[in-house]
């Protein structure tokens, strides 16, 4: 049965909006089911033609045993007498090798082979990964995040503060944590154990001595410094130095001393520096050291953060102890808990103290070039990202981790994460920039993984950050110059006022006295003039009287 519905309208009504109205339904066809067909069902083949036949089997496999073996590897095939991490030695060796005839002939022979490989690679890159840039851009556009991977708690019954953290150089597979009590006169009641969570390690354990461990020899201390030749106050920071032997380190304490050590002989320090700004070596006037900074690209320079809010820049290779203290930077109202140079731009460094973080330039001593806003909670530690020159991390006493990207925003953090309920005292970032470890006052070391947008280098990031630091440095120099001019004018005015006061003290009248004397002279002159005029009038009257008598 065919149903046809024909709709006819005029040409002028084409494309006009339809107007719908409510109406009663109209039944066109009523088709009832055929009861006879329900008793004769039609069977259909439900088989799948392209289905894969699968079966389940069980088998026993031989267990595989893994054994760890150690090996010595020289980076890049350097000779044994060359320290590959010492830039001066490597440059000197390259120049010497470049003049060797055997080296030149080898390069000429390998040149043709290399040229063939380069030509093949330019023709087609079999390792090319398509759409890699699009995937990175898509990841970088996602909102930044940080998720907790693990929480490592202090096994001791009485929980101690995680005062220092250090990632192992083997791609962050191990994390060393140093524990101590930050409460005054409670260190004797607590354990002195430190832990490596899963090489040589140095930990400061809030003692006056420096201790040295070698994980290959177990958990016992290999050596420790003697009390009479050590610090007189707790040791707050210890850093390994770049040297040929790899056994040099130096430490800072609130007793005002910086001591250099050779862990092969910890009986006494190899060198000593007293942080006396008068450069007289007076330990009684020395500033207490809280933090240290050492950059391997600047082997002669180091920086010390003090309890008084000053950052002291020092030169270890100076001839006299007085010349070792180069300059100071004053910018914090409390102890400087962290000092670290930017790993990509070493002329700029980050400091944390009181309630803000500051970024400095070596060229400006009076003020920082960038600083964060003062927060409600005190900042305890900070560090730069090892992969992104514009990103740094700070931890606060309210348990919040702030991640800053100064290319994106300088006034507010890009991401803030509530890590724990207690205060955070320490932070370290793994060398790949993806894992962050935070130490709390409750003995918890929290591992967090941050998003790729905060851990993957951006295009031209280093040049943009360098330009920004240079711009801010020039701006601060202009402001400092203007302030010097204002201070100079004020000094000139004050000296001029002092000279006027001295002249007045020598007998010269003050402005009030001069005004009173001028007023007195004016009135006296007026009285003289009035007397003269009265006298003139009297003479005129006498003449008139005489003339009248004569007439």
Helices and strands as residue ranges (DSSP letters): G 11-13, G 37-39, G 75-77, H 87-98, H 101-123, H 132-140, E 146-153, E 161-167, E 175-180, G 187-189, E 195-197, E 200-203, E 211-214, G 215-217, E 223-224, E 235-240, E 248-253, E 257-262, E 271-274, G 283-285, E 289-294, E 301-306, E 310-315, H 321-324, E 325-330, E 336-341, E 348-353, E 356-361, E 370-371, E 379-384, E 391-396, E 400-405, E 415-418, E 424-429, E 435-440, E 444-450, H 452-455, H 461-505, H 511-550
